[in-house]
Amino acid sequence: MKRRFTILAVFLSAAFGLSLYPSVGHTQTSLQPALTVKVPFEFVVGNQTFPAGTYKFRSLLNSLPSKATIDVLEVRSSEGRLYQAIVTDLVRSEEPSNPKLVFTRSDGRAFLSEVWEPGKQTGCRLQNRHGHTQTAESENDKVILMASADWR
């Protein structure tokens, strides 16, 4: 029984990992625009620190109509050298959103906390290393960057 569970867990992990691999998932997301943003400061996504630069942010599951509560966010440097895919919570809005990124500052570091794609009523909300939602303690700890859509 334990061996069967282990084999199933390995199989599901491999299937999930392959679904996140850029060349496999490209056909599903190629028509979805990426948010291209020049981030003027170093920031953290999950457990990876990204230097200041231009990045593309793309929701991999949000384009599918559903009542899902999670998504997978892809963060890629414009040169393609840096990449991170991370599971996020979905947050809903009454109105379609403007494209933007929300960062929270804590302990002298900026953490990506939300990504809103243009015209969607749901956005991606990231959790911190301890499994808690990234939120700013005060408005001074929040940084919002507006984004542009890139159809490439």
C-alpha positions as CSV (number, residue, x, y, z in Angstrom):
1,M,0.0,0.0,0.0
2,K,2.8,2.4,1.0
3,R,4.7,1.6,-2.3
4,R,1.6,2.2,-4.4
5,F,1.1,5.6,-2.7
6,T,4.8,6.5,-3.3
7,I,4.5,5.6,-7.0
8,L,1.3,7.6,-7.3
9,A,2.9,10.6,-5.6
10,V,6.0,10.5,-7.9
11,F,3.8,10.2,-11.0
12,L,1.5,13.1,-10.0
13,S,4.6,15.3,-9.1
14,A,6.2,14.5,-12.5
15,A,2.9,15.2,-14.4
16,F,2.5,18.6,-12.5
17,G,6.2,19.4,-13.1
18,L,5.9,18.7,-16.9
19,S,2.8,20.8,-17.1
20,L,4.8,23.8,-15.8
21,Y,7.7,23.2,-18.3
22,P,7.7,26.2,-20.6
23,S,7.7,24.4,-24.0
24,V,4.9,22.0,-22.9
25,G,2.6,24.8,-21.5
26,H,3.4,27.3,-24.3
27,T,0.7,26.2,-26.6
28,Q,-2.0,26.7,-23.9
29,T,-0.7,30.2,-22.9
30,S,0.7,31.5,-26.2
31,L,-2.5,33.6,-26.9
32,Q,-2.6,35.1,-23.4
33,P,-0.7,38.3,-23.0
34,A,2.1,38.6,-20.5
35,L,2.5,41.6,-18.3
36,T,5.8,43.2,-19.1
37,V,7.0,45.4,-16.2
38,K,10.3,47.1,-15.6
39,V,10.9,46.6,-11.9
40,P,13.3,49.2,-10.6
41,F,14.3,47.2,-7.4
42,E,15.3,43.7,-6.3
43,F,12.3,41.6,-5.3
44,V,11.4,38.1,-4.0
45,V,9.0,35.6,-5.6
46,G,8.6,32.5,-3.4
47,N,12.2,31.5,-2.4
48,Q,13.9,33.2,-5.4
49,T,15.3,36.8,-5.4
50,F,15.2,38.6,-8.7
51,P,17.4,41.7,-9.5
52,A,16.0,44.9,-10.8
53,G,15.1,44.5,-14.5
54,T,12.3,43.9,-17.0
55,Y,10.1,40.8,-16.4
56,K,7.1,39.1,-17.9
57,F,4.3,37.9,-15.6
58,R,1.7,35.5,-16.8
59,S,-1.1,33.5,-15.2
60,L,-1.1,30.0,-16.5
61,L,-4.6,28.9,-15.3
62,N,-6.6,32.1,-14.9
63,S,-7.5,32.1,-18.6
64,L,-9.7,29.1,-18.1
65,P,-13.3,29.8,-16.9
66,S,-13.7,28.0,-13.6
67,K,-14.4,28.5,-9.9
68,A,-10.8,27.7,-9.1
69,T,-9.2,29.2,-6.0
70,I,-5.6,28.7,-7.0
71,D,-3.5,29.6,-10.0
72,V,0.1,29.2,-11.3
73,L,2.0,32.4,-11.9
74,E,5.0,32.4,-14.3
75,V,7.7,35.0,-13.8
76,R,10.4,35.3,-16.5
77,S,13.1,37.8,-17.1
78,S,13.0,39.5,-20.5
79,E,16.2,37.7,-21.5
80,G,14.7,34.4,-20.4
81,R,17.6,33.5,-18.0
82,L,15.6,33.8,-14.8
83,Y,12.3,31.9,-14.4
84,Q,10.0,31.0,-11.5
85,A,6.6,29.3,-11.5
86,I,4.7,29.5,-8.3
87,V,1.2,28.3,-7.1
88,T,-0.9,31.3,-5.9
89,D,-4.3,32.0,-4.5
90,L,-6.9,33.8,-6.6
91,V,-8.4,37.0,-5.4
92,R,-11.5,38.5,-6.9
93,S,-12.5,42.0,-7.8
94,E,-15.9,43.5,-8.6
95,E,-14.6,45.3,-11.7
96,P,-12.2,44.2,-14.4
97,S,-8.7,45.2,-13.3
98,N,-6.0,47.4,-14.7
99,P,-2.7,45.5,-15.2
100,K,-0.5,46.0,-12.1
101,L,1.9,44.4,-9.7
102,V,1.7,44.9,-6.0
103,F,4.8,44.5,-3.8
104,T,5.0,44.5,0.0
105,R,8.1,45.6,1.8
106,S,9.3,43.7,4.9
107,D,12.7,43.6,6.6
108,G,14.2,45.8,3.9
109,R,13.1,43.4,1.0
110,A,10.3,43.7,-1.5
111,F,8.0,40.7,-2.0
112,L,5.7,40.2,-5.0
113,S,2.3,39.9,-3.4
114,E,-0.3,40.4,-6.2
115,V,-0.4,40.3,-10.0
116,W,-3.5,41.6,-11.9
117,E,-3.8,41.0,-15.6
118,P,-5.7,43.5,-17.8
119,G,-9.5,43.2,-17.9
120,K,-9.7,40.2,-15.5
121,Q,-11.8,40.1,-12.3
122,T,-9.3,37.8,-10.7
123,G,-5.7,38.3,-9.8
124,C,-2.9,36.1,-8.3
125,R,-2.0,36.6,-4.6
126,L,1.2,35.1,-3.4
127,Q,1.9,33.6,0.0
128,N,5.1,34.2,2.0
129,R,7.5,31.5,3.0
130,H,5.4,30.7,6.1
131,G,2.2,30.0,4.1
132,H,0.6,33.4,5.0
133,T,-0.8,35.8,2.4
134,Q,1.6,38.6,1.6
135,T,0.0,41.8,2.9
136,A,1.4,45.2,3.7
137,E,1.2,46.3,7.4
138,S,0.7,49.9,6.2
139,E,0.3,51.8,3.0
140,N,4.0,52.8,3.2
141,D,4.9,49.1,2.9
142,K,3.0,48.7,-0.4
143,V,4.5,49.4,-3.9
144,I,2.2,49.3,-6.9
145,L,3.7,49.2,-10.5
146,M,1.4,49.6,-13.5
147,A,2.0,47.2,-16.3
148,S,1.7,46.9,-20.1
149,A,0.3,43.9,-22.1
150,D,2.8,42.2,-24.4
151,W,1.1,39.9,-27.0
152,R,4.4,38.1,-28.0
